[in-house]
Amino acid sequence: MSLHNPGWERAEFHEARARNYRRQAELLRERDGDNDSAGILLYESAKQCINALANQWGSNPTSTGAKVRFLRNVAEREPPSLNLTGNWRAANRLHVHADRGHLSESDFDRDWESAQTFIEQMLLIYAGDEWSSQSERIR
Amino acid sequence: MATPEPATEITPLEYMKKADEQWAAGNQRYAAALLWKAAEATFISLAQERGLDLDKLHQDYMAEISLTWKRAFAKSQPPIDYTGDADPAWNLDLRKPTGLIPLAKALEEDHVAPKPSYMSYSGFLTTAFLLHDHALMDVVEDYELEYAYEDARKCLVGFHGEPA
């Protein structure tokens, strides 16, 4: 990927943050047993995934509302079975939980899994598009 | 919590109709509560049609959650028994039944169950949960709420059709 395209540079920056936040979230949960902080970091990781893909596609949504609108466009392009919108909402509930502490154990566990799935799928879409755009340039 | 009685008094379609009226009137939080009730009634009906016991599903699901996560949960801040500050004038029971999460999973795996035409069962349930959160706590931003309402409504229309 060219380092001279600012959109791609931003995309790589956000992708790295997404992976780092997720790793830190997992550590917080597994090592420290801190579900609340882990949840908010996983939500931030999910947001960074949206940023990375948006940058890769040539846009730069700054507000969370703009990120959500971008995500809807992605979800319409991808198979509904990926459940991107639903899984994003699970990450959103982790965000609410950080403030309100309202999730039960089963709710938290399930939203955690769904948010992880969201991050994984977004990173896969990102990687697939990166591979396609590199192939385009090689051709 | 015991498996709730079926929502025989108010049907999902009636909840949807009331929700739309409240949404149009600008009462988004009340509309979210009503659409949650429509979704809740839909899930409970699906469980009953298949003879699934929500309490049993919940117990099995909790047994599956790994010990590591249970320990993590025990060390975290205990969840607040948050009843929220929903308007009593709504006269809605907003206690959430247990067992809906494993129910959604079971329905995903059921090849006979009707599918929501728009999202997976899991996505429909998370969306409905978010509406429930908003009804209790007024926590969802406008941009997210509008989409969540729209998505949950599309799923409900897939099951029940448009309200008259």
Boltz contact constraints between the chains, C-beta under 6 A:
constraints:
  - contact:
      token1: [A, 29]
      token2: [B, 72]
      max_distance: 6.0
  - contact:
      token1: [A, 33]
      token2: [B, 72]
      max_distance: 6.0
  - contact:
      token1: [A, 33]
      token2: [B, 75]
      max_distance: 6.0
  - contact:
      token1: [A, 35]
      token2: [B, 72]
      max_distance: 6.0
  - contact:
      token1: [A, 35]
      token2: [B, 73]
      max_distance: 6.0
  - contact:
      token1: [A, 35]
      token2: [B, 76]
      max_distance: 6.0
  - contact:
      token1: [A, 36]
      token2: [B, 76]
      max_distance: 6.0
  - contact:
      token1: [A, 36]
      token2: [B, 77]
      max_distance: 6.0
  - contact:
      token1: [A, 65]
      token2: [B, 143]
      max_distance: 6.0
  - contact:
      token1: [A, 68]
      token2: [B, 143]
      max_distance: 6.0
  - contact:
      token1: [A, 68]
      token2: [B, 144]
      max_distance: 6.0
  - contact:
      token1: [A, 83]
      token2: [B, 120]
      max_distance: 6.0
  - contact:
      token1: [A, 83]
      token2: [B, 123]
      max_distance: 6.0
  - contact:
      token1: [A, 86]
      token2: [B, 119]
      max_distance: 6.0
  - contact:
      token1: [A, 86]
      token2: [B, 122]
      max_distance: 6.0
  - contact:
      token1: [A, 86]
      token2: [B, 123]
      max_distance: 6.0
  - contact:
      token1: [A, 86]
      token2: [B, 126]
      max_distance: 6.0
  - contact:
      token1: [A, 89]
      token2: [B, 126]
      max_distance: 6.0
  - contact:
      token1: [A, 89]
      token2: [B, 127]
      max_distance: 6.0
  - contact:
      token1: [A, 89]
      token2: [B, 130]
      max_distance: 6.0
  - contact:
      token1: [A, 90]
      token2: [B, 126]
      max_distance: 6.0
  - contact:
      token1: [A, 96]
      token2: [B, 133]
      max_distance: 6.0
  - contact:
      token1: [A, 96]
      token2: [B, 139]
      max_distance: 6.0
  - contact:
      token1: [A, 100]
      token2: [B, 137]
      max_distance: 6.0
  - contact:
      token1: [A, 101]
      token2: [B, 77]
      max_distance: 6.0
  - contact:
      token1: [A, 101]
      token2: [B, 79]
      max_distance: 6.0
  - contact:
      token1: [A, 101]
      token2: [B, 80]
      max_distance: 6.0
  - contact:
      token1: [A, 102]
      token2: [B, 82]
      max_distance: 6.0
  - contact:
      token1: [A, 104]
      token2: [B, 79]
      max_distance: 6.0
  - contact:
      token1: [A, 105]
      token2: [B, 73]
      max_distance: 6.0
  - contact:
      token1: [A, 106]
      token2: [B, 101]
      max_distance: 6.0
  - contact:
      token1: [A, 109]
      token2: [B, 65]
      max_distance: 6.0
  - contact:
      token1: [A, 109]
      token2: [B, 69]
      max_distance: 6.0
  - contact:
      token1: [A, 110]
      token2: [B, 101]
      max_distance: 6.0
